[in-house]
Amino acid sequence: MARKYFLPMIFAGLLSIFAYGQQPIDVAESVVKVGIKGEEVVYYGFAEGDQLIFSFEEASGKEMKEIEILEMPANSRFMDIKTSKIENKTITIPRTAIYKFRFANSALLPRACKYKIQRIPASAATQKFNSTVYFDSYNDTAWTTEVETYIDRSDTVINNFQERNVRVNPLTAPGSSKTTFNFTLPENTVAWSYYIYADRAGQQVFMDAVKELNANAGPVLEKFPKYNPLAAVALEANSYLTKLDTGQHINYWIVENENAELFQSGQQFRFIKKGGKIVNDFSKMEPGDRAYHFCLHNDYKDVQVTVTVRITAILINEKLSSRSVRRMHITPRHGMHLRN
């Protein structure tokens, strides 16, 4: 009696399995709008052994440049070009993965793509497979070791690098009543100053200022033995220098580049500093170009003038060293995953 019903029961079981395996499950049914010469993509997940069924139709019957199905990250499983309709394209899924559905438009008008995606599970075990793709963002952190150069030490240096005596002829003497001399600032100059005088009294003013500094700037002199009134001018400290109103005078200009030759030839020239009929003068200067010229003019009719120019530069000398440092590099990343 048991044998009588055995074969019908087996047949009924096989029929049930066959019927189950042919039941499609809707994954998505929607419309995607693709812009002018644009591209749109959607993502869905499928289980190993699934039958993926894809249908597509352009709403107005217009052609699309490309319709493509890719197994992520870049394994193309199906592509159709210049098509307006695809019916029940079936793809067997070799392994569980995320699939990208790409809609590309090359036209000068937008397109509306109606699509339907279904899956037929291989077995009851994957019937409830979740095809939703979840997106997340994270930071990818990497470390590198690099050699960094840094300032190990900075030294302030006072360089009294120029003291020059120049004779300037009067107007009636043979030759010119104009003369120039050039000078170049030391490297790493951050400020400089000058003191110019055309009368012996100007020398006395400088010597008196030195005495005042020696009496009142003891701590500074201990640290900087070459500190003098001109260094004080450059550092905007009390220099004890004063300007004279009476005595033999000179006209001067401080110029750059070809302006010294223009001065000598009587042509119009540009200057960065000048003094007219000065007995003595001094000033702080900001470094621009490193090369300068002093231009001197004697406007006395028959008196030769001896001019003294002192120049001091303030230097910052940096000692560079190197060291190894670890640096963190953070790169934003975007990922996709399934929840099964």
Stockholm file with secondary structure:
# STOCKHOLM 1.0

chainA/1-340         MARKYFLPMIFAGLLSIFAYGQQPIDVAESVVKVGIKGEEVVYYGFAEGDQLIFSFEEASGKEMKEIEILEMPANSRFMDIKTSKIENKTITIPRTAIYKFRFANSALLPRACKYKIQRIPASAATQKFNSTVYFDSYNDTAWTTEVETYIDRSDTVINNFQERNVRVNPLTAPGSSKTTFNFTLPENTVAWSYYIYADRAGQQVFMDAVKELNANAGPVLEKFPKYNPLAAVALEANSYLTKLDTGQHINYWIVENENAELFQSGQQFRFIKKGGKIVNDFSKMEPGDRAYHFCLHNDYKDVQVTVTVRITAILINEKLSSRSVRRMHITPRHGMHLRN
#=GR chainA/1-340 SS CHHHHHHHHHHHHHHHHHHHHTCCEEEEEEEEEECTTCEEEEEEEECTTCEEEEEEEETTSCCEEEEEEEETTTEEEEEEEEESEEEEEEEECSSSEEEEEEEECCSSSCEEEEEEEEEECSSGGGTTCCCCCEEEEEEEEEEEEEEEEEEEEEEEEEEEEEEEEEEECCTTSSSCSEEEEEEECCTTEEEEEEEEESSHHHHHHHHHHHHHHHHHCHHHHHHCTTCCHHHHHHTTSCCCCCCCSSSCCEEEEEECTTHHHHHHTTCCCCCSEEEEEESEEEEEECCSSSEEEEEEECCCSSCCEEEEEEEEEEEEEEEEEEEEEEEEEEEEEEEEECCC
#=GC SS_cons         CHHHHHHHHHHHHHHHHHHHHTCCEEEEEEEEEECTTCEEEEEEEECTTCEEEEEEEETTSCCEEEEEEEETTTEEEEEEEEESEEEEEEEECSSSEEEEEEEECCSSSCEEEEEEEEEECSSGGGTTCCCCCEEEEEEEEEEEEEEEEEEEEEEEEEEEEEEEEEEECCTTSSSCSEEEEEEECCTTEEEEEEEEESSHHHHHHHHHHHHHHHHHCHHHHHHCTTCCHHHHHHTTSCCCCCCCSSSCCEEEEEECTTHHHHHHTTCCCCCSEEEEEESEEEEEECCSSSEEEEEEECCCSSCCEEEEEEEEEEEEEEEEEEEEEEEEEEEEEEEEECCC
//
